[in-house]
Amino acid sequence: MRLLLTALCCGKGERGPNLRRHCEVLARAAEAGCDLAVFPEMSLTGSAVPGDRPSRLVSLGHPAVLELTRATARTGVAACFGIAERGPDGLPRISQLVAAGGEILGVQRKRHLGAGEETFTAATGSTVFRLADVTFGVAICAEAGYAPAFDDAAAAGASLVLLPSAPGLYGPRRTDDASWQRGLDWWESAGLADARGHARRLGLWIALATQAGATMDEDFPGLAAVVDPYGEVTARLPDWREGTLVANIPC
């Protein structure tokens, strides 16, 4: 499977601009001959806190979701993208959608919530997807430290787990390269280190895509990377900045 992983700045509540950027990335993935483009957690809506901005939550039938889903048919590239979702039961959830050929193939909702996500509702149940003869699962950000998300995927036959993420950086806003580097160093010691451990433990490929840069009130550390079943990082973006990474996963 050929992947395009993106470290992307996702404006909070900026669904129109975010949609345009997603479509641009899909076009780039098509030019690179990719099967799947992997976007960060809550990439289409931007990170949301339901208690503060419930209007930022969207349903699976929202026009931006439908348009991005249609773009997978136009480009011939599948997409794994994230939303802050108003679920079918009316509850707020953090969800990652997999779409291909103009249809939503399925949804993985976040089962293990992180700090600051208390106003979301944790989901239950794990889903695996089949694309380009590869079975893969999805673990979302804080689930990097949650073994069942990876165990369940492996038990269902997955050889690859996608890890879309949006870990907000605590402390003062990032204002120079040194402060951004410290944020990236932390994420390498947390999410990426956890991914390497799960890869070694279960013999999985893991592909990471993280929100990058400054939004209106929060900074994100960036990073796109691929980890092989031995826990080695085989490809990655060099720093915290936005970018795309194309990699072949020989599952």
Secondary structure, 3 states (H helix, E strand, C coil): CEEEEEEECCCCCCHHHHHHHHHHHHHHHHHCCCCEEECCCCCCCCCCCCCCCHHHCECCCCHHHHHHHHHHHHHCCEEEEEEEEECCCCCEEEEEEEEECCEEEEEEECCCCCCCCCCCCCCCCCCEEEECCEEEEECCHHHHHCHHHHHHHHHCCCCEEEEEECCCCCCCCCCCHHHHHHHHHHHHHHHHHHHHHHHHHHCCEEEEEEEEEECCCCEEECCEEEECCCCCEEEECCCCCCEEEEEECCC
